[in-house]
């Protein structure tokens, strides 16, 4: 995240991301709590988790190569080395 967000704006980005993540977790846990005994079984929860991970993996495999190429074209490839004395 620090590579794509200006350092002075990082607090604002985290200020939006954290509440949205908590909201999505609360909604998911509420759905599970309401529907677990009647509609969901334990196996279904594992299948849902695996499906979500598979969707995220497919999304990243489609999106990240294009972003990497665009970053390399613009010359914004950052090295991991930090300047300074060894």
WOTA-V513711 format. One record per pair of residues at least 12 apart in sequence whose C-alpha atoms are under 10 Angstrom apart, sorted by sequence separation. I is the first residue (numbers start at 0). J is the second residue. D is the distance in Angstrom with one decimal. If there is no record, write none. Layout:
i:I j:J d:D
i:I j:J d:D
This chain:
i:0 j:12 d:9.4
i:0 j:13 d:9.9
i:31 j:44 d:8.5
i:2 j:75 d:9.5
i:2 j:76 d:9.6
i:2 j:77 d:8.2
